[in-house]
């Protein structure tokens, strides 16, 4: 949100924000339970207990709604990463462990979102849709950069401090994302007993043992 917080907004503005959030929550449930092709705006409207026309007041199409959810999820993960770095600014080992734990907990608490992100069918169906939203790929690329650069800088700090090996910090940042995402998607698609966050120690050990000097 911009300069205003919720308390400073008018009642009408607050109602619009709440309605938009209701639509997004309903859409996440529908997209997570169905593949992208079979989900409809009617399904989302029914889940939100709204009319289809109301959905169009906030989103132009099913594709735009889906893409917004993907982008919003990425931004939330970036926020979690930055919080972990800030809380462990001078201790990259503790910071990475904290980051992994926070991200796995976020996945547990937002399983519908991660089902959507991990859907290969949805990504295939969206390929042609994305072309209709000219700036979306640029926005995603920018968001990805925002997620990788702070982490790479954090890794570089550890290298400069003699804690980590001299390895490309960009490569290390991408590797960490891939490991966390891999465990999260496996847990979603093939549920195991126990919580996903219980895997934090395993991931930390695998990653840090290879990175520490």
C-alpha positions in Angstrom: 0.0 0.0 0.0 1.1 3.6 -0.6 1.5 6.3 2.0 -1.9 5.8 3.6 -2.5 2.9 6.0 -5.8 1.1 6.4 -6.9 3.4 9.3 -6.4 6.5 7.1 -8.5 5.2 4.2 -12.1 6.1 3.8 -14.7 3.4 4.4 -15.3 3.0 0.7 -11.6 2.5 0.0 -11.3 -0.1 2.9 -14.3 -1.9 1.5 -12.7 -2.1 -2.0 -9.5 -3.5 -0.5 -11.3 -6.1 1.5 -13.4 -7.1 -1.5 -10.3 -7.4 -3.6 -8.7 -9.6 -1.0 -11.8 -11.8 -0.8 -11.6 -12.3 -4.5 -7.9 -13.2 -4.3 -8.5 -15.7 -1.5 -11.3 -17.3 -3.4 -9.3 -17.5 -6.6 -6.4 -19.2 -4.7 -8.7 -21.9 -3.5 -10.3 -22.5 -6.9 -7.0 -22.5 -8.8 -5.5 -24.8 -6.2 -8.3 -27.3 -6.5 -8.7 -27.2 -10.3 -6.2 -26.8 -13.1 -6.1 -23.4 -14.8 -8.0 -24.4 -17.9 -11.0 -25.8 -16.1 -11.3 -23.1 -13.4 -13.7 -20.3 -14.4 -14.5 -16.9 -13.1 -18.0 -18.3 -12.2 -16.2 -20.8 -9.9 -14.3 -17.9 -8.3 -17.4 -15.8 -7.9 -19.3 -18.6 -6.3 -16.4 -19.3 -3.9 -16.3 -15.6 -3.0 -20.1 -15.4 -2.8 -20.1 -12.6 -5.4 -21.4 -12.0 -8.9 -19.2 -12.5 -11.9 -19.7 -8.9 -12.7 -18.2 -7.9 -9.4 -15.0 -9.9 -10.2 -14.7 -7.8 -13.4 -14.7 -4.6 -11.4 -11.3 -5.7 -10.0 -9.7 -7.9 -12.6 -10.1 -7.9 -16.4 -9.8 -11.7 -16.9 -9.0 -15.0 -15.3 -5.5 -14.8 -16.6 -4.9 -11.4 -15.0 -6.2 -12.7 -11.7 -3.9 -15.7 -11.9 -0.9 -13.7 -12.8 -1.5 -11.3 -10.0 -1.6 -14.2 -7.5 1.7 -15.5 -8.8 3.3 -12.0 -8.5 1.9 -11.4 -5.0 3.3 -14.8 -3.8 6.7 -13.9 -5.1 6.7 -10.6 -3.3 5.6 -12.2 -0.1 8.6 -14.6 -0.3 10.9 -11.6 -0.9 9.6 -9.9 2.2 10.3 -13.1 4.3 13.8 -13.3 2.9 14.5 -9.6 3.7 13.1 -10.0 7.3 15.5 -13.0 7.9 18.5 -11.0 6.6 17.6 -8.0 8.7 17.2 -10.1 11.8 20.6 -11.7 11.3 22.5 -9.0 9.6 26.0 -9.9 10.9 25.5 -13.7 11.0 24.9 -15.1 7.5 24.9 -18.7 8.7 22.1 -18.0 11.2 20.4 -15.8 8.7 20.2 -18.5 6.0 18.9 -21.0 8.6 16.3 -18.5 9.7 15.4 -17.7 6.1 14.8 -21.4 5.2 12.7 -21.9 8.3 10.5 -18.9 7.6 10.0 -19.8 3.9 9.0 -23.4 4.7 6.5 -22.2 7.4 5.1 -19.7 4.9 4.6 -22.6 2.4 2.8 -24.6 5.1 0.5 -21.7 5.9 -0.2 -20.9 2.2 -0.4 -24.3 0.6 -3.0 -23.1 -1.9 -0.6 -20.5 -3.2 2.2 -23.0 -3.7 -0.1 -25.5 -5.4 -0.8 -22.8 -7.9 2.9 -21.9 -8.4 3.9 -25.5 -8.8 1.2 -26.3 -11.4 2.9 -27.1 -14.7 -0.5 -27.2 -16.5 -1.2 -23.7 -15.5 2.1 -22.4 -16.7 1.5 -24.1 -20.1 -2.0 -22.7 -20.4 -0.8 -19.2 -19.5 2.0 -19.0 -22.0 -0.3 -17.4 -24.7 -2.2 -15.4 -22.1 1.0 -13.7 -20.8 1.5 -12.2 -24.2 -1.7 -10.1 -23.7 -0.1 -8.5 -20.7 3.0 -6.9 -22.2 4.6 -5.8 -19.0 4.1 -9.0 -17.0 7.3 -10.8 -18.0 9.2 -7.6 -17.2 7.5 -7.3 -13.8 8.3 -11.0 -13.0 12.0 -10.5 -14.1 12.2 -7.4 -11.9 10.7 -9.3 -9.0 13.1 -12.2 -9.5 16.0 -9.7 -9.5 14.7 -8.2 -6.2 14.7 -11.7 -4.7 18.2 -12.7 -5.9 20.3 -9.6 -5.5 19.8 -9.1 -1.7 20.5 -12.8 -1.1 23.6 -12.7 -3.3 24.8 -9.6 -1.5 24.3 -11.4 1.8 26.3 -14.4 0.5 29.0 -12.0 -0.6 29.2 -10.6 2.9 29.8 -14.1 4.2 32.5 -14.7 1.6 34.2 -11.4 2.5 34.1 -12.3 6.2 35.8 -15.6 5.4 32.8 -17.7 6.4 31.9 -19.0 3.0 33.9 -20.3 0.1 34.7 -18.0 -2.8 31.8 -19.1 -5.1 29.6 -17.0 -7.3 27.1 -15.4 -4.9 24.5 -15.3 -7.7 24.9 -19.0 -8.4 24.6 -19.7 -4.6 21.5 -17.6 -4.3 19.8 -19.4 -7.2 20.9 -22.8 -5.7 19.3 -22.0 -2.3 16.0 -21.0 -4.0 16.0 -24.2 -6.0 16.6 -26.4 -3.0 13.9 -24.7 -0.9 11.4 -24.7 -3.8 12.2 -28.4 -4.5 11.5 -29.5 -1.0 8.3 -27.4 -0.8 6.9 -28.6 -4.1 7.7 -32.2 -3.2 5.9 -31.9 0.1 2.9 -30.4 -1.7 2.6 -32.9 -4.5 3.6 -36.0 -2.4 2.6 -35.2 1.2 4.7 -37.0 3.8 4.1 -37.4 7.5 5.2 -34.4 9.5 5.5 -30.7 8.7 7.4 -29.2 5.9 9.2 -26.9 8.3 10.7 -30.1 9.9 12.9 -30.2 6.8 14.6 -26.9 7.6 17.5 -28.6 9.4 18.1 -31.0 6.5 18.1 -28.2 3.9 20.3 -26.0 6.1 22.8 -28.9 6.5 22.9 -29.8 2.8 23.3 -26.2 1.7 25.7 -24.8 4.4 28.0 -27.8 4.5 28.7 -27.2 0.8 29.1 -23.4 1.3 31.0 -23.0 4.5 34.7 -22.5 4.2 
